Amino acid sequence: MLALQKADILLVLVDHDEFIEVDRDALKEKVIIDTRGIWR
């Protein structure tokens, strides 16, 4: 999870369970490009 905390931009190319389980509050200040639609 440290990588998600340090990243400014997140690019989701796969819909693995690990990404689906990410706390959405941790993503509020991030630029997200979600090609799989898991964080919409």
Gaussian input, Z-matrix of N, CA and C with variables (Angstrom, degrees):
# hf/3-21g

backbone

0 1
 N
 C     1     B1
 C     2     B2     1     A1
 N     3     B3     2     A2     1     D1
 C     4     B4     3     A3     2     D2
 C     5     B5     4     A4     3     D3
 N     6     B6     5     A5     4     D4
 C     7     B7     6     A6     5     D5
 C     8     B8     7     A7     6     D6
 N     9     B9     8     A8     7     D7
 C    10    B10     9     A9     8     D8
 C    11    B11    10    A10     9     D9
 N    12    B12    11    A11    10    D10
 C    13    B13    12    A12    11    D11
 C    14    B14    13    A13    12    D12
 N    15    B15    14    A14    13    D13
 C    16    B16    15    A15    14    D14
 C    17    B17    16    A16    15    D15
 N    18    B18    17    A17    16    D16
 C    19    B19    18    A18    17    D17
 C    20    B20    19    A19    18    D18
 N    21    B21    20    A20    19    D19
 C    22    B22    21    A21    20    D20
 C    23    B23    22    A22    21    D21
 N    24    B24    23    A23    22    D22
 C    25    B25    24    A24    23    D23
 C    26    B26    25    A25    24    D24
 N    27    B27    26    A26    25    D25
 C    28    B28    27    A27    26    D26
 C    29    B29    28    A28    27    D27
 N    30    B30    29    A29    28    D28
 C    31    B31    30    A30    29    D29
 C    32    B32    31    A31    30    D30
 N    33    B33    32    A32    31    D31
 C    34    B34    33    A33    32    D32
 C    35    B35    34    A34    33    D33
 N    36    B36    35    A35    34    D34
 C    37    B37    36    A36    35    D35
 C    38    B38    37    A37    36    D36
 N    39    B39    38    A38    37    D37
 C    40    B40    39    A39    38    D38
 C    41    B41    40    A40    39    D39
 N    42    B42    41    A41    40    D40
 C    43    B43    42    A42    41    D41
 C    44    B44    43    A43    42    D42
 N    45    B45    44    A44    43    D43
 C    46    B46    45    A45    44    D44
 C    47    B47    46    A46    45    D45
 N    48    B48    47    A47    46    D46
 C    49    B49    48    A48    47    D47
 C    50    B50    49    A49    48    D48
 N    51    B51    50    A50    49    D49
 C    52    B52    51    A51    50    D50
 C    53    B53    52    A52    51    D51
 N    54    B54    53    A53    52    D52
 C    55    B55    54    A54    53    D53
 C    56    B56    55    A55    54    D54
 N    57    B57    56    A56    55    D55
 C    58    B58    57    A57    56    D56
 C    59    B59    58    A58    57    D57
 N    60    B60    59    A59    58    D58
 C    61    B61    60    A60    59    D59
 C    62    B62    61    A61    60    D60
 N    63    B63    62    A62    61    D61
 C    64    B64    63    A63    62    D62
 C    65    B65    64    A64    63    D63
 N    66    B66    65    A65    64    D64
 C    67    B67    66    A66    65    D65
 C    68    B68    67    A67    66    D66
 N    69    B69    68    A68    67    D67
 C    70    B70    69    A69    68    D68
 C    71    B71    70    A70    69    D69
 N    72    B72    71    A71    70    D70
 C    73    B73    72    A72    71    D71
 C    74    B74    73    A73    72    D72
 N    75    B75    74    A74    73    D73
 C    76    B76    75    A75    74    D74
 C    77    B77    76    A76    75    D75
 N    78    B78    77    A77    76    D76
 C    79    B79    78    A78    77    D77
 C    80    B80    79    A79    78    D78
 N    81    B81    80    A80    79    D79
 C    82    B82    81    A81    80    D80
 C    83    B83    82    A82    81    D81
 N    84    B84    83    A83    82    D82
 C    85    B85    84    A84    83    D83
 C    86    B86    85    A85    84    D84
 N    87    B87    86    A86    85    D85
 C    88    B88    87    A87    86    D86
 C    89    B89    88    A88    87    D87
 N    90    B90    89    A89    88    D88
 C    91    B91    90    A90    89    D89
 C    92    B92    91    A91    90    D90
 N    93    B93    92    A92    91    D91
 C    94    B94    93    A93    92    D92
 C    95    B95    94    A94    93    D93
 N    96    B96    95    A95    94    D94
 C    97    B97    96    A96    95    D95
 C    98    B98    97    A97    96    D96
 N    99    B99    98    A98    97    D97
 C   100   B100    99    A99    98    D98
 C   101   B101   100   A100    99    D99
 N   102   B102   101   A101   100   D100
 C   103   B103   102   A102   101   D101
 C   104   B104   103   A103   102   D102
 N   105   B105   104   A104   103   D103
 C   106   B106   105   A105   104   D104
 C   107   B107   106   A106   105   D105
 N   108   B108   107   A107   106   D106
 C   109   B109   108   A108   107   D107
 C   110   B110   109   A109   108   D108
 N   111   B111   110   A110   109   D109
 C   112   B112   111   A111   110   D110
 C   113   B113   112   A112   111   D111
 N   114   B114   113   A113   112   D112
 C   115   B115   114   A114   113   D113
 C   116   B116   115   A115   114   D114
 N   117   B117   116   A116   115   D115
 C   118   B118   117   A117   116   D116
 C   119   B119   118   A118   117   D117

   B1=1.4454
   B2=1.5185
   B3=1.2999
   B4=1.4569
   B5=1.5242
   B6=1.3108
   B7=1.4646
   B8=1.5180
   B9=1.3198
   B10=1.4670
   B11=1.5204
   B12=1.3139
   B13=1.4613
   B14=1.5172
   B15=1.3153
   B16=1.4610
   B17=1.5261
   B18=1.3255
   B19=1.4642
   B20=1.5268
   B21=1.3243
   B22=1.4611
   B23=1.5272
   B24=1.3264
   B25=1.4639
   B26=1.5216
   B27=1.3313
   B28=1.4549
   B29=1.5277
   B30=1.3104
   B31=1.4541
   B32=1.5206
   B33=1.3285
   B34=1.4616
   B35=1.5245
   B36=1.3258
   B37=1.4609
   B38=1.5252
   B39=1.3248
   B40=1.4691
   B41=1.5291
   B42=1.3261
   B43=1.4648
   B44=1.5282
   B45=1.3257
   B46=1.4624
   B47=1.5297
   B48=1.3310
   B49=1.4594
   B50=1.5195
   B51=1.3187
   B52=1.4634
   B53=1.5318
   B54=1.3055
   B55=1.4652
   B56=1.5236
   B57=1.3065
   B58=1.4578
   B59=1.5281
   B60=1.3240
   B61=1.4612
   B62=1.5269
   B63=1.3215
   B64=1.4652
   B65=1.5247
   B66=1.3186
   B67=1.4602
   B68=1.5234
   B69=1.2937
   B70=1.4741
   B71=1.5213
   B72=1.3168
   B73=1.4669
   B74=1.5175
   B75=1.3251
   B76=1.4598
   B77=1.5263
   B78=1.3285
   B79=1.4622
   B80=1.5318
   B81=1.2982
   B82=1.4682
   B83=1.5247
   B84=1.2908
   B85=1.4629
   B86=1.5317
   B87=1.3212
   B88=1.4676
   B89=1.5220
   B90=1.3100
   B91=1.4561
   B92=1.5230
   B93=1.3434
   B94=1.4585
   B95=1.5248
   B96=1.3154
   B97=1.4562
   B98=1.5265
   B99=1.3299
   B100=1.4648
   B101=1.5263
   B102=1.3225
   B103=1.4630
   B104=1.5141
   B105=1.3251
   B106=1.4627
   B107=1.5249
   B108=1.3142
   B109=1.4580
   B110=1.5120
   B111=1.3235
   B112=1.4653
   B113=1.5231
   B114=1.3302
   B115=1.4540
   B116=1.5224
   B117=1.2922
   B118=1.4772
   B119=1.4798
   A1=112.87
   A2=117.61
   A3=120.26
   A4=110.92
   A5=117.85
   A6=120.94
   A7=110.75
   A8=118.04
   A9=120.98
   A10=111.20
   A11=117.00
   A12=120.29
   A13=111.96
   A14=117.66
   A15=121.65
   A16=113.28
   A17=117.34
   A18=121.06
   A19=111.20
   A20=115.75
   A21=121.67
   A22=110.84
   A23=115.82
   A24=122.28
   A25=108.57
   A26=116.26
   A27=121.68
   A28=108.81
   A29=116.21
   A30=122.88
   A31=108.05
   A32=117.10
   A33=121.84
   A34=108.45
   A35=115.93
   A36=120.92
   A37=112.68
   A38=116.92
   A39=121.97
   A40=108.82
   A41=116.65
   A42=119.33
   A43=111.56
   A44=115.02
   A45=120.97
   A46=109.85
   A47=115.82
   A48=121.59
   A49=112.48
   A50=117.58
   A51=120.97
   A52=111.10
   A53=117.48
   A54=120.48
   A55=111.51
   A56=117.00
   A57=121.38
   A58=110.44
   A59=117.65
   A60=122.75
   A61=114.38
   A62=119.14
   A63=122.42
   A64=109.82
   A65=115.93
   A66=122.07
   A67=109.15
   A68=117.46
   A69=121.44
   A70=112.96
   A71=117.88
   A72=119.98
   A73=111.25
   A74=117.38
   A75=121.96
   A76=111.45
   A77=117.87
   A78=121.88
   A79=113.11
   A80=118.13
   A81=121.54
   A82=113.94
   A83=118.55
   A84=121.96
   A85=112.79
   A86=117.34
   A87=121.65
   A88=111.42
   A89=115.89
   A90=122.09
   A91=105.43
   A92=116.74
   A93=120.83
   A94=110.24
   A95=115.44
   A96=122.34
   A97=105.47
   A98=115.38
   A99=122.44
   A100=108.97
   A101=116.60
   A102=120.46
   A103=112.71
   A104=117.73
   A105=122.01
   A106=112.68
   A107=118.50
   A108=121.81
   A109=115.04
   A110=118.23
   A111=120.22
   A112=113.05
   A113=118.59
   A114=121.53
   A115=112.32
   A116=117.63
   A117=120.44
   A118=111.26
   D1=-17.72
   D2=-179.49
   D3=-60.19
   D4=-36.93
   D5=178.77
   D6=-62.29
   D7=-40.20
   D8=178.44
   D9=-66.48
   D10=-35.94
   D11=179.53
   D12=-67.97
   D13=-36.18
   D14=-176.52
   D15=-85.52
   D16=-21.08
   D17=-175.42
   D18=-74.45
   D19=144.48
   D20=173.55
   D21=-95.44
   D22=-30.76
   D23=-178.15
   D24=-126.39
   D25=133.98
   D26=178.72
   D27=-118.78
   D28=127.57
   D29=178.85
   D30=-115.89
   D31=112.96
   D32=-177.34
   D33=-99.82
   D34=115.84
   D35=-179.43
   D36=-112.00
   D37=-13.62
   D38=-179.47
   D39=-134.49
   D40=157.43
   D41=-178.97
   D42=-112.89
   D43=54.26
   D44=176.84
   D45=-68.90
   D46=153.06
   D47=-178.73
   D48=-56.68
   D49=-34.14
   D50=-178.79
   D51=-60.56
   D52=-35.32
   D53=179.60
   D54=-78.42
   D55=-34.75
   D56=179.22
   D57=-64.21
   D58=-32.80
   D59=-176.89
   D60=-84.58
   D61=0.29
   D62=-178.69
   D63=-65.44
   D64=136.56
   D65=177.00
   D66=-65.77
   D67=118.62
   D68=-175.97
   D69=-66.38
   D70=-24.49
   D71=176.18
   D72=-63.20
   D73=-28.09
   D74=179.63
   D75=-73.14
   D76=-10.75
   D77=-175.64
   D78=-102.79
   D79=-0.46
   D80=-171.63
   D81=-58.36
   D82=-38.90
   D83=-175.59
   D84=-96.31
   D85=11.10
   D86=-175.16
   D87=-100.58
   D88=151.92
   D89=168.19
   D90=-87.74
   D91=122.97
   D92=-174.19
   D93=-119.87
   D94=127.98
   D95=171.35
   D96=-114.89
   D97=103.20
   D98=-172.04
   D99=-109.83
   D100=97.10
   D101=-178.23
   D102=-79.73
   D103=-9.64
   D104=-178.18
   D105=-105.65
   D106=-12.74
   D107=178.41
   D108=75.20
   D109=24.10
   D110=-177.45
   D111=-86.60
   D112=-19.53
   D113=-178.76
   D114=-112.16
   D115=21.33
   D116=179.59
   D117=-84.79

